[in-house]
Amino acid sequence: MLVHSRRAKWAVWAVFLVLFLPLFALPLLVVAAASFATHWSSALPSDFTTEHYAAATRGEALQALTTSLLTAAAASLLALTAGTWAALAAHTLGRRGRRLLDGLFVLPLAVPSVVVGLAVLVAFSQPPMLLNGTRWIVIVAHTVLVTAFAHQSVSAALTRLDPAYEQAAASLGARPSYVLWRVKLPLLLPSLSAAAGLCFALSMGELSATMMLYPPDWTPLPVLIYAATDRGALFTGSAVAVVLMAATLLVLFAMSRVRTKASYR
């Protein structure tokens, strides 16, 4: 920590708890408690049940969870590929070209996601790229929204990368493609896995653009949560939300193990 005295450390921890508990921990605890409740008319839920989780892990909810996982995985892979390629290309440009390319990738973050959804809907509702009404338009929208995070993460890692490794490989006669695949990308693997995890988590929770684009046979889990709470099924919606959080955390935990092994290498 940046503070060294015991009193200052206790003060920092106290401020952290005062900010963390009401802003982050308490809302999540309320959702978790509501997922087990049948009635909530006082400060605490009055009854306990697991029926909401039975509904949240089968039928429509299970299909929606599968849809969210597939969408997030596809969007993360596409975003990581495009963002890494752009970051590698920008790293060879001058300062002006690099800033221009960075601005283009960050542009979707500067506007509301519902605007991105509308732009994708307009762009892909006419031939020759007619994706409206298919699952691919949802994947494209998620990719557009999360690619900026992959690009920024890889760009930051490239600036910290020691060029001596590439220079040593090139001095030994390695081709540029060999240097890229066997030297640069392995060194970037911890940042690539971190970027993939961030893109996956953001895609799993995306709602605004998805609401404008999803077809009836490709309903992600956040849409199902919104529909459940909109019709008054708050406790069932809370259980589905907990399932969404648990699935996302499990995937992120698996990715963190990959990142740890990559850092060890």
Secondary structure as GFF3:
##gff-version 3
##sequence-region A 1 265
A	DSSP	alpha_helix	6	20	.	.	.	ID=ss1
A	DSSP	pi_helix	21	25	.	.	.	ID=ss2
A	DSSP	alpha_helix	26	34	.	.	.	ID=ss3
A	DSSP	alpha_helix	51	56	.	.	.	ID=ss4
A	DSSP	alpha_helix	59	91	.	.	.	ID=ss5
A	DSSP	alpha_helix	95	106	.	.	.	ID=ss6
A	DSSP	three_ten_helix	107	109	.	.	.	ID=ss7
A	DSSP	alpha_helix	113	123	.	.	.	ID=ss8
A	DSSP	alpha_helix	135	160	.	.	.	ID=ss9
A	DSSP	alpha_helix	164	171	.	.	.	ID=ss10
A	DSSP	alpha_helix	176	179	.	.	.	ID=ss11
A	DSSP	pi_helix	180	184	.	.	.	ID=ss12
A	DSSP	alpha_helix	185	205	.	.	.	ID=ss13
A	DSSP	alpha_helix	208	213	.	.	.	ID=ss14
A	DSSP	alpha_helix	221	230	.	.	.	ID=ss15
A	DSSP	alpha_helix	234	264	.	.	.	ID=ss16
###
